[in-house]
Amino acid sequence: MDGTIGIIGGTGPAGRGVAIRLAKAGYDVSIGSRDAQRAGEVVGAMAVPSEGAIRGVANEDAAMADVVIIATPWDSAVATAKALRELLAGKVVISMVNALVREGRELVPLYPSRGSMAGQLATVLPTSRLVGAFHHLPAAQMEDLASGLDADVVVFGDDAAAREAVAGLIDEMPGLRSVVAGTMSLAGAVEAFTAVCVSINIRHKAHSYVKLEGLGN
């Protein structure tokens, strides 16, 4: 995939991990935040690979990239996306948002009115080409390029061309392999499984991830 990549709400561990691996693949990445100064401070503390570049910007500037990833907390994702709708029109927009809440030592999924966070975002971004990806990845291992991560990333969306473009992007990122699951109808199931992955890691004090065997190369 050609062009720049912006990550809206990308200062958290999950957003930083995706940014690091995109930069390692040679991309120029903008990590967005409501506070551009805060984003700059976060990027300043990151070990940015020399193959690409990462800069800290306001969310509005991140939304101006060629491809945009939404990595905000679930409870602010819809409002943030709606405010940036004009900037995101016509673009491939990747949702990595999960609606999860903690109950004791487990995380449990919430089901928004549209059945998934990707569905909610698709509703407020009707002219964007929405694809879901990056849901089941351990943030700490994503950010550490020496972690030995070898994970599969489940991809879904209704726009087949956008879905394949995102899959190709993921395949360029070290330690990741894309697995196209299908359409937006699978979004709720894919997002909810993140609760299982995180709860297993909490219980076992581990950093496990999804690897689907039997698919071939």
C-alpha positions in Angstrom: 0.0 0.0 0.0 1.3 3.5 -0.9 0.9 6.7 1.1 0.9 7.9 4.7 -0.9 6.4 7.6 -2.6 8.2 10.5 -3.6 6.6 13.8 -6.4 8.5 15.6 -6.1 8.1 19.3 -2.8 6.3 18.8 -0.9 7.2 21.9 -2.0 4.2 23.9 0.0 0.9 23.9 -2.1 -0.7 21.1 -1.7 2.3 18.8 2.0 2.6 19.5 2.5 -1.0 18.7 0.8 -0.8 15.3 2.8 2.4 14.6 6.1 0.8 15.4 5.5 -2.1 13.1 4.2 0.1 10.3 7.3 2.3 10.6 9.5 -0.8 10.5 7.8 -1.7 7.2 8.9 1.7 5.9 5.8 3.8 6.4 5.4 7.4 7.6 3.0 7.3 10.5 1.2 10.1 12.3 0.1 9.3 15.8 -2.9 11.4 16.7 -4.2 12.7 20.0 -6.7 15.3 21.2 -3.5 17.1 22.5 -0.8 17.4 19.8 1.8 18.2 22.5 0.9 15.0 24.3 1.3 13.0 21.1 4.7 14.6 20.5 5.8 13.6 23.9 4.7 10.0 23.5 6.5 9.7 20.1 9.6 11.3 21.6 9.8 8.4 24.1 9.4 5.7 21.4 12.2 3.7 19.7 11.3 4.6 16.2 12.7 2.3 13.5 14.9 4.0 10.9 13.1 2.4 8.0 10.1 4.8 8.5 9.0 7.8 10.5 6.6 8.5 13.3 5.4 11.9 14.4 2.9 13.1 17.0 0.1 15.3 15.8 -3.5 16.3 16.6 -6.2 13.8 15.6 -7.3 16.2 12.9 -3.9 16.0 11.3 -3.8 12.2 11.6 -7.1 12.1 9.8 -5.5 13.8 6.8 -3.3 10.7 6.0 -4.0 8.5 3.1 -5.1 5.6 5.3 -6.4 6.1 8.8 -6.6 3.8 11.8 -9.0 4.4 14.6 -7.5 3.4 17.9 -9.3 5.5 20.5 -11.0 4.0 23.6 -14.3 2.5 22.6 -16.5 5.0 24.5 -15.1 8.0 22.5 -14.6 6.3 19.1 -17.9 7.2 17.6 -17.9 10.9 18.7 -14.3 11.3 17.5 -15.0 9.7 14.1 -18.1 11.7 13.6 -16.2 15.0 14.2 -13.7 13.9 11.6 -16.2 12.5 9.1 -15.4 15.0 6.3 -11.6 14.4 6.5 -12.2 10.6 6.4 -14.6 10.6 3.4 -13.6 8.2 0.7 -10.6 6.8 2.6 -9.8 3.4 3.8 -10.4 3.6 7.6 -9.3 0.7 9.8 -11.1 0.1 13.1 -9.2 -1.6 15.8 -11.7 -0.6 18.5 -13.0 -3.2 21.0 -15.9 -2.4 23.4 -14.7 -4.2 26.6 -15.2 -3.7 30.3 -13.4 -5.3 33.2 -15.2 -7.5 35.7 -12.8 -8.9 38.3 -9.9 -10.6 36.6 -11.7 -10.8 33.2 -12.7 -8.6 30.4 -16.1 -9.0 29.0 -17.5 -7.7 25.6 -20.2 -5.1 25.2 -22.5 -5.1 22.2 -23.3 -1.7 20.8 -26.6 -1.1 19.1 -25.1 -2.0 15.7 -23.6 -5.2 17.1 -20.0 -4.0 17.0 -17.8 -1.0 17.2 -16.9 -1.4 13.5 -20.6 -1.3 12.8 -21.1 1.8 14.9 -18.2 3.5 13.0 -19.5 2.5 9.6 -22.8 4.2 10.5 -21.2 7.6 11.3 -18.7 7.2 8.4 -21.0 6.3 5.5 -18.6 7.4 2.8 -15.5 5.9 4.2 -14.2 2.4 3.3 -14.3 0.7 6.7 -12.3 -2.4 7.5 -11.7 -4.1 10.9 -8.3 -5.4 11.9 -5.6 -5.5 14.7 -8.0 -6.7 17.5 -6.3 -9.6 19.1 -2.7 -8.4 19.4 -0.7 -8.1 22.6 0.4 -4.5 22.8 3.6 -5.0 24.6 4.9 -7.5 22.1 3.7 -5.4 19.2 5.8 -2.4 20.5 8.9 -4.6 21.0 10.3 -5.6 17.6 12.6 -8.1 19.3 9.7 -10.0 21.0 9.5 -12.8 18.4 5.9 -12.0 17.7 4.4 -14.3 15.0 0.7 -13.4 15.0 -2.3 -13.6 12.7 -4.5 -10.6 12.2 -8.2 -11.2 11.4 -9.5 -8.8 8.8 -13.1 -8.1 7.9 -15.2 -5.6 5.9 -17.8 -5.2 3.2 -15.6 -3.4 0.7 -13.6 -6.2 -0.8 -10.9 -4.0 -2.4 -10.3 -2.1 0.8 -10.2 -5.4 2.8 -7.6 -6.8 0.5 -5.6 -3.6 0.6 -5.5 -3.7 4.4 -4.5 -7.4 4.3 -1.6 -6.5 2.1 -0.6 -3.7 4.4 -0.6 -6.1 7.4 1.5 -8.6 5.5 4.2 -6.0 5.1 4.4 -5.5 8.9 7.0 -7.7 10.6 5.7 -10.5 12.8 2.1 -10.3 11.3 0.1 -12.3 8.8 -3.3 -11.2 7.6 -6.2 -13.6 7.5 -9.3 -12.3 5.7 -12.4 -13.6 7.5 -15.2 -12.0 5.5 -17.7 -9.2 5.7 -18.8 -6.8 8.4 -21.3 -9.4 9.6 -18.4 -11.1 11.5 -17.4 -7.8 13.3 -19.2 -8.6 16.6 -17.7 -12.0 16.9 -14.2 -10.9 16.0 -14.3 -7.9 18.5 -15.8 -10.0 21.3 -13.1 -12.6 21.0 -10.6 -10.0 22.1 -12.1 -10.3 25.6 -11.2 -14.0 25.6 -7.6 -13.3 24.5 -7.0 -10.6 27.1 -8.7 -12.6 29.9 -6.5 -15.6 29.1 -3.4 -13.4 29.3 -4.5 -11.9 32.6 -5.2 -15.3 34.1 -1.9 -16.9 32.9 0.2 -13.7 33.1 1.1 -14.2 29.5 1.3 -12.4 26.2 -0.4 -15.0 23.9 -1.9 -14.2 20.5 -3.9 -15.7 17.8 -2.2 -18.1 15.3 -4.5 -20.0 12.8 -2.9 -23.2 11.6 -3.9 -25.1 8.5 -4.2 -22.2 6.1 -1.0 -22.7 4.2 1.2 -19.8 3.3 
